[in-house]
Amino acid sequence: MWTLVIITLITTQPGSAGASARGGVATTTTFLEFNDQAKCAAAANALAVQSDTFPGGVTNVGATYRIIAKCVAR
């Protein structure tokens, strides 16, 4: 069995739209199970991203996000 660990990190700059005066950080962690390494690796490659453009093409929001996706054997 293989477990895909997905960590999502969003950071905001101080004073940006929707952020506090000090900025902030938000994270989530998700786990998905796969029967083989190839399927896990394909999912990890499809999900992992680092960007300053949010889905839908939204830019200049004073925030960045990163999705880290790694497979581990169990």
PyMOL commands that place a pseudoatom at each C-alpha (Angstrom):
pseudoatom trace, name=CA, resn=MET, resi=1, chain=A, elem=C, hetatm=0, pos=[0.000, 0.000, 0.000]
pseudoatom trace, name=CA, resn=TRP, resi=2, chain=A, elem=C, hetatm=0, pos=[1.067, 3.548, -0.752]
pseudoatom trace, name=CA, resn=THR, resi=3, chain=A, elem=C, hetatm=0, pos=[-0.131, 6.675, 1.006]
pseudoatom trace, name=CA, resn=LEU, resi=4, chain=A, elem=C, hetatm=0, pos=[-0.224, 10.023, -0.762]
pseudoatom trace, name=CA, resn=VAL, resi=5, chain=A, elem=C, hetatm=0, pos=[0.360, 12.826, 1.733]
pseudoatom trace, name=CA, resn=ILE, resi=6, chain=A, elem=C, hetatm=0, pos=[-0.979, 16.174, 0.487]
pseudoatom trace, name=CA, resn=ILE, resi=7, chain=A, elem=C, hetatm=0, pos=[-0.070, 19.360, 2.341]
pseudoatom trace, name=CA, resn=THR, resi=8, chain=A, elem=C, hetatm=0, pos=[-1.615, 22.659, 1.252]
pseudoatom trace, name=CA, resn=LEU, resi=9, chain=A, elem=C, hetatm=0, pos=[-0.023, 25.892, 2.437]
pseudoatom trace, name=CA, resn=ILE, resi=10, chain=A, elem=C, hetatm=0, pos=[-1.402, 29.391, 1.843]
pseudoatom trace, name=CA, resn=THR, resi=11, chain=A, elem=C, hetatm=0, pos=[0.408, 32.517, 3.023]
pseudoatom trace, name=CA, resn=THR, resi=12, chain=A, elem=C, hetatm=0, pos=[-0.812, 36.111, 2.885]
pseudoatom trace, name=CA, resn=GLN, resi=13, chain=A, elem=C, hetatm=0, pos=[1.197, 39.280, 3.044]
pseudoatom trace, name=CA, resn=PRO, resi=14, chain=A, elem=C, hetatm=0, pos=[0.453, 41.852, 5.725]
pseudoatom trace, name=CA, resn=GLY, resi=15, chain=A, elem=C, hetatm=0, pos=[-2.232, 44.323, 4.699]
pseudoatom trace, name=CA, resn=SER, resi=16, chain=A, elem=C, hetatm=0, pos=[-3.273, 42.424, 1.547]
pseudoatom trace, name=CA, resn=ALA, resi=17, chain=A, elem=C, hetatm=0, pos=[-6.919, 42.040, 0.599]
pseudoatom trace, name=CA, resn=GLY, resi=18, chain=A, elem=C, hetatm=0, pos=[-8.678, 39.789, 3.079]
pseudoatom trace, name=CA, resn=ALA, resi=19, chain=A, elem=C, hetatm=0, pos=[-5.609, 39.444, 5.331]
pseudoatom trace, name=CA, resn=SER, resi=20, chain=A, elem=C, hetatm=0, pos=[-4.978, 40.762, 8.787]
pseudoatom trace, name=CA, resn=ALA, resi=21, chain=A, elem=C, hetatm=0, pos=[-2.497, 43.575, 9.367]
pseudoatom trace, name=CA, resn=ARG, resi=22, chain=A, elem=C, hetatm=0, pos=[0.132, 40.918, 10.127]
pseudoatom trace, name=CA, resn=GLY, resi=23, chain=A, elem=C, hetatm=0, pos=[-0.615, 38.502, 7.274]
pseudoatom trace, name=CA, resn=GLY, resi=24, chain=A, elem=C, hetatm=0, pos=[-1.205, 34.838, 7.934]
pseudoatom trace, name=CA, resn=VAL, resi=25, chain=A, elem=C, hetatm=0, pos=[-0.717, 31.196, 7.124]
pseudoatom trace, name=CA, resn=ALA, resi=26, chain=A, elem=C, hetatm=0, pos=[-3.253, 28.412, 6.574]
pseudoatom trace, name=CA, resn=THR, resi=27, chain=A, elem=C, hetatm=0, pos=[-2.512, 24.704, 6.103]
pseudoatom trace, name=CA, resn=THR, resi=28, chain=A, elem=C, hetatm=0, pos=[-4.356, 21.470, 5.482]
pseudoatom trace, name=CA, resn=THR, resi=29, chain=A, elem=C, hetatm=0, pos=[-3.151, 17.867, 5.398]
pseudoatom trace, name=CA, resn=THR, resi=30, chain=A, elem=C, hetatm=0, pos=[-4.866, 15.038, 3.522]
pseudoatom trace, name=CA, resn=PHE, resi=31, chain=A, elem=C, hetatm=0, pos=[-4.042, 11.345, 3.107]
pseudoatom trace, name=CA, resn=LEU, resi=32, chain=A, elem=C, hetatm=0, pos=[-5.096, 9.115, 0.187]
pseudoatom trace, name=CA, resn=GLU, resi=33, chain=A, elem=C, hetatm=0, pos=[-4.437, 5.372, -0.170]
pseudoatom trace, name=CA, resn=PHE, resi=34, chain=A, elem=C, hetatm=0, pos=[-3.245, 3.678, -3.382]
pseudoatom trace, name=CA, resn=ASN, resi=35, chain=A, elem=C, hetatm=0, pos=[-2.590, 0.026, -4.215]
pseudoatom trace, name=CA, resn=ASP, resi=36, chain=A, elem=C, hetatm=0, pos=[0.585, 0.675, -6.186]
pseudoatom trace, name=CA, resn=GLN, resi=37, chain=A, elem=C, hetatm=0, pos=[3.371, 3.219, -6.425]
pseudoatom trace, name=CA, resn=ALA, resi=38, chain=A, elem=C, hetatm=0, pos=[2.685, 4.196, -10.053]
pseudoatom trace, name=CA, resn=LYS, resi=39, chain=A, elem=C, hetatm=0, pos=[-0.871, 5.365, -9.305]
pseudoatom trace, name=CA, resn=CYS, resi=40, chain=A, elem=C, hetatm=0, pos=[0.284, 7.241, -6.216]
pseudoatom trace, name=CA, resn=ALA, resi=41, chain=A, elem=C, hetatm=0, pos=[3.095, 8.954, -8.138]
pseudoatom trace, name=CA, resn=ALA, resi=42, chain=A, elem=C, hetatm=0, pos=[0.732, 9.951, -10.961]
pseudoatom trace, name=CA, resn=ALA, resi=43, chain=A, elem=C, hetatm=0, pos=[-1.653, 11.549, -8.472]
pseudoatom trace, name=CA, resn=ALA, resi=44, chain=A, elem=C, hetatm=0, pos=[1.213, 13.325, -6.690]
pseudoatom trace, name=CA, resn=ASN, resi=45, chain=A, elem=C, hetatm=0, pos=[2.515, 14.755, -9.973]
pseudoatom trace, name=CA, resn=ALA, resi=46, chain=A, elem=C, hetatm=0, pos=[-0.960, 15.967, -10.931]
pseudoatom trace, name=CA, resn=LEU, resi=47, chain=A, elem=C, hetatm=0, pos=[-1.529, 17.739, -7.596]
pseudoatom trace, name=CA, resn=ALA, resi=48, chain=A, elem=C, hetatm=0, pos=[1.800, 19.290, -6.648]
pseudoatom trace, name=CA, resn=VAL, resi=49, chain=A, elem=C, hetatm=0, pos=[2.009, 22.997, -7.508]
pseudoatom trace, name=CA, resn=GLN, resi=50, chain=A, elem=C, hetatm=0, pos=[3.582, 26.234, -6.322]
pseudoatom trace, name=CA, resn=SER, resi=51, chain=A, elem=C, hetatm=0, pos=[2.072, 29.456, -7.564]
pseudoatom trace, name=CA, resn=ASP, resi=52, chain=A, elem=C, hetatm=0, pos=[1.153, 33.054, -6.947]
pseudoatom trace, name=CA, resn=THR, resi=53, chain=A, elem=C, hetatm=0, pos=[-1.861, 32.649, -9.245]
pseudoatom trace, name=CA, resn=PHE, resi=54, chain=A, elem=C, hetatm=0, pos=[-4.911, 31.094, -7.660]
pseudoatom trace, name=CA, resn=PRO, resi=55, chain=A, elem=C, hetatm=0, pos=[-7.324, 28.800, -9.514]
pseudoatom trace, name=CA, resn=GLY, resi=56, chain=A, elem=C, hetatm=0, pos=[-9.427, 30.708, -12.019]
pseudoatom trace, name=CA, resn=GLY, resi=57, chain=A, elem=C, hetatm=0, pos=[-6.532, 33.009, -12.897]
pseudoatom trace, name=CA, resn=VAL, resi=58, chain=A, elem=C, hetatm=0, pos=[-6.926, 35.266, -9.858]
pseudoatom trace, name=CA, resn=THR, resi=59, chain=A, elem=C, hetatm=0, pos=[-3.697, 37.253, -9.338]
pseudoatom trace, name=CA, resn=ASN, resi=60, chain=A, elem=C, hetatm=0, pos=[-2.361, 40.048, -7.148]
pseudoatom trace, name=CA, resn=VAL, resi=61, chain=A, elem=C, hetatm=0, pos=[-4.232, 38.986, -4.041]
pseudoatom trace, name=CA, resn=GLY, resi=62, chain=A, elem=C, hetatm=0, pos=[-1.140, 39.341, -1.856]
pseudoatom trace, name=CA, resn=ALA, resi=63, chain=A, elem=C, hetatm=0, pos=[-0.994, 35.616, -1.248]
pseudoatom trace, name=CA, resn=THR, resi=64, chain=A, elem=C, hetatm=0, pos=[0.818, 32.546, -2.475]
pseudoatom trace, name=CA, resn=TYR, resi=65, chain=A, elem=C, hetatm=0, pos=[-0.016, 28.889, -2.191]
pseudoatom trace, name=CA, resn=ARG, resi=66, chain=A, elem=C, hetatm=0, pos=[1.823, 25.612, -2.466]
pseudoatom trace, name=CA, resn=ILE, resi=67, chain=A, elem=C, hetatm=0, pos=[0.561, 22.054, -2.644]
pseudoatom trace, name=CA, resn=ILE, resi=68, chain=A, elem=C, hetatm=0, pos=[3.123, 19.444, -1.600]
pseudoatom trace, name=CA, resn=ALA, resi=69, chain=A, elem=C, hetatm=0, pos=[2.273, 15.870, -2.596]
pseudoatom trace, name=CA, resn=LYS, resi=70, chain=A, elem=C, hetatm=0, pos=[4.521, 12.944, -1.641]
pseudoatom trace, name=CA, resn=CYS, resi=71, chain=A, elem=C, hetatm=0, pos=[4.042, 9.185, -1.729]
pseudoatom trace, name=CA, resn=VAL, resi=72, chain=A, elem=C, hetatm=0, pos=[5.185, 6.969, 1.141]
pseudoatom trace, name=CA, resn=ALA, resi=73, chain=A, elem=C, hetatm=0, pos=[5.166, 3.170, 1.377]
pseudoatom trace, name=CA, resn=ARG, resi=74, chain=A, elem=C, hetatm=0, pos=[3.283, 1.591, 4.263]
for i in range(1, 74): cmd.bond("trace and resi %d" % i, "trace and resi %d" % (i + 1))
show_as sticks, trace
zoom trace
